[in-house]
Amino acid sequence: MEGGCILLGISYDTGLPDKWGALRGVDLQGLFLGYNNKSFIDSFNLTTKSWFIRYLFKRTRGWGKWNSMLYTYLFIILWHGVLPGYWLAFLFEIPVISAEKQLGRVISHYFRALV
């Protein structure tokens, strides 16, 4: 689909660095060469993710970062369906990313000494 949209010219956007990525769904380089869980999540479903960030996450930001993130994930879960696998997958992203950040803060100074 992405190639067809490029050939039709409907994915052209002058604000993007590659100019043809307006309807791009996956960043393959970030998906396969990502170094952490957040880079994997950030490189998948690009246009849908930007819509959720723009219209849900930023508009609920006044409720606090964690509440905003929780409400955004709950909407994404309902968007995909009510099967329990979606609930588990999306709700486990929040603690995995936060644990990854905390662990990175704890052990990063060991790796900086090696460089």
C-alpha positions in Angstrom: 0.0 0.0 0.0 2.8 2.4 0.9 4.4 1.9 -2.6 1.1 2.5 -4.3 0.5 5.7 -2.4 4.0 6.9 -3.4 3.3 6.2 -7.0 0.0 8.0 -6.9 1.7 11.0 -5.2 -0.7 11.2 -2.2 2.1 10.6 0.3 4.2 13.7 -0.7 4.8 16.1 2.2 7.3 19.0 1.9 7.6 19.1 5.7 9.3 15.7 5.9 13.0 15.1 5.3 12.4 12.3 2.7 9.4 14.2 1.2 7.5 10.9 0.4 6.8 9.6 3.9 3.5 11.1 4.7 1.7 7.7 4.8 4.7 5.7 6.0 3.7 3.1 8.5 7.0 1.5 9.6 10.5 2.8 9.9 12.4 -0.4 9.0 15.8 0.8 10.2 14.5 1.7 13.6 12.4 -1.4 13.8 15.2 -3.9 13.1 18.2 -1.9 14.4 16.7 -0.3 17.5 18.7 -0.5 20.6 15.9 -0.5 23.2 12.2 -1.2 23.5 11.2 2.4 23.1 12.9 2.7 19.7 11.1 -0.4 18.6 7.7 1.0 19.6 8.6 4.4 18.1 9.3 2.9 14.7 6.0 1.0 14.3 2.6 2.5 13.2 4.0 5.9 12.6 1.0 7.8 11.2 -1.4 6.3 13.7 1.0 7.0 16.6 1.3 10.6 15.5 -2.5 10.9 15.4 -2.8 9.5 18.9 0.0 11.8 20.2 -1.5 14.9 18.6 -5.2 14.3 19.5 -5.2 12.3 22.7 -1.9 12.5 24.6 -1.2 16.2 24.2 -4.9 17.2 24.9 -4.9 15.2 28.1 -1.5 16.4 29.2 -3.0 18.6 31.9 -4.1 15.5 33.8 -0.5 14.5 34.4 1.9 12.6 32.2 1.1 9.1 33.5 -2.7 9.7 33.4 -2.4 11.0 29.9 -0.3 8.0 28.9 -2.8 5.6 30.5 -5.8 7.2 28.9 -4.1 7.1 25.5 -3.2 3.4 25.9 -6.8 2.6 27.0 -8.1 4.3 23.8 -5.6 2.4 21.7 -6.7 -0.9 23.3 -10.3 -0.1 22.6 -9.4 0.9 19.1 -7.9 -2.6 18.5 -10.6 -4.6 20.3 -11.5 -6.0 23.6 -9.6 -9.2 23.5 -7.3 -9.8 26.6 -4.1 -10.1 24.5 -4.4 -6.5 23.4 -4.9 -5.4 27.0 -1.8 -7.3 28.2 0.4 -6.2 25.3 -0.4 -2.5 25.6 -0.6 -2.2 29.3 2.8 -3.9 29.7 4.4 -1.3 27.5 4.2 1.3 30.2 6.1 -0.6 33.0 8.6 -2.0 30.5 9.5 1.4 29.1 9.7 3.0 32.6 11.8 0.1 34.0 14.1 0.4 31.0 14.6 4.1 31.6 15.3 3.5 35.3 17.7 0.7 34.6 19.4 2.8 32.0 20.0 5.6 34.5 21.5 3.1 37.0 23.9 1.3 34.7 24.7 4.0 32.1 27.7 5.4 34.0 29.4 1.9 33.8 29.2 2.0 30.0 30.2 5.7 29.7 33.5 4.8 31.5 34.3 2.3 28.7 34.1 4.8 25.9 
